[in-house]
Amino acid sequence: MDPAPFVRATEDGATLDVFVQPRAATEGIVGIHGRSLKVKVTAPPLEDRANKAVEKLIARALGIARSNVSVVAGSKSRSKQIAVRGMGARAVQEAIGHVLRSRAHDSG
């Protein structure tokens, strides 16, 4: 599997570059936006609600506790960096790839 441009290994897990569309009609990991993973959340970008929704969405997609996922950069921007603790970059990439393939299969 080729490395995804939006996943990087860290000492305690991985980081994800994510582009967020807040106030979307539906939530989900929807594809790639440039060199970032694109996600949609229904929460507005107010009072950290969209950031919390992104953390919850990523944690659910990876099958890990939300406490292991956090926005570490870009909290006031649509372009964010998400830290994933306790799960290696390869495992993160495989889980995200599975979600993207499932989504492509469901819509096609």
C-alpha positions in Angstrom: 0.0 0.0 0.0 1.4 3.4 -1.0 1.8 5.8 1.9 -1.1 8.3 2.1 0.1 11.9 2.0 -2.2 12.9 4.9 -0.7 10.3 7.4 2.6 10.6 9.2 4.2 8.5 12.0 5.0 10.1 15.4 6.6 8.7 18.5 3.3 7.7 20.1 1.1 7.1 17.0 0.4 9.2 14.0 -0.8 12.5 12.7 -3.5 13.2 10.1 -3.8 16.3 7.9 -7.5 16.9 7.7 -9.7 19.4 5.7 -13.0 19.9 7.5 -16.4 21.0 6.1 -18.4 22.2 9.1 -22.2 22.5 9.0 -22.6 19.8 6.4 -25.8 17.9 5.9 -24.2 14.6 6.8 -21.1 13.5 8.6 -18.3 11.3 7.3 -14.9 10.8 5.8 -15.6 11.7 2.2 -12.3 11.6 0.3 -9.0 13.5 -0.3 -8.7 17.2 -0.6 -5.2 18.1 -1.9 -2.9 16.4 0.5 -5.4 16.2 3.3 -8.2 13.8 4.3 -11.6 15.5 3.8 -14.2 15.1 6.4 -17.7 16.6 6.9 -19.3 17.3 10.2 -22.8 18.7 11.0 -21.5 20.7 13.9 -20.9 24.4 13.4 -17.4 25.9 13.8 -18.4 27.6 17.1 -17.2 27.0 20.7 -15.0 24.0 19.6 -18.0 22.0 18.5 -16.7 21.2 15.0 -13.3 20.1 16.4 -14.9 17.8 18.9 -17.1 16.3 16.1 -14.0 15.7 14.0 -12.2 14.0 16.9 -15.3 11.8 17.5 -15.6 10.9 13.8 -11.9 10.0 13.4 -11.9 7.9 16.6 -15.0 6.0 15.4 -13.5 5.4 12.0 -10.3 4.1 13.6 -12.1 2.0 16.3 -10.3 3.8 19.2 -11.4 5.9 22.1 -12.0 9.6 21.4 -9.5 10.4 24.2 -6.8 9.1 21.9 -7.6 11.6 19.1 -7.1 15.3 19.4 -6.8 18.4 17.2 -3.2 19.7 17.7 -3.1 22.4 15.1 -5.6 24.4 13.1 -8.3 24.6 15.8 -9.7 27.8 14.2 -9.1 26.7 10.6 -10.7 24.2 8.2 -7.2 22.7 7.7 -6.3 20.8 10.9 -3.7 18.4 12.2 -5.1 15.5 14.2 -2.9 13.5 16.6 -3.8 9.8 17.0 -2.2 8.1 20.0 -1.6 4.4 20.4 -2.1 3.5 16.8 0.7 3.4 14.2 0.6 5.3 10.9 0.2 2.1 8.9 -2.8 1.0 10.9 -4.3 4.4 10.6 -3.8 4.4 6.9 -5.3 1.0 6.5 -8.4 1.9 8.6 -8.9 5.2 6.7 -8.4 3.3 3.4 -11.1 0.8 4.4 -13.5 3.6 5.1 -12.8 5.3 1.8 -13.2 2.1 -0.1 -16.4 1.3 1.7 -17.8 4.8 0.9 -16.8 4.4 -2.8 -18.5 1.0 -2.9 -21.7 2.3 -1.2 -22.0 5.2 -3.6 -21.2 3.3 -6.8 
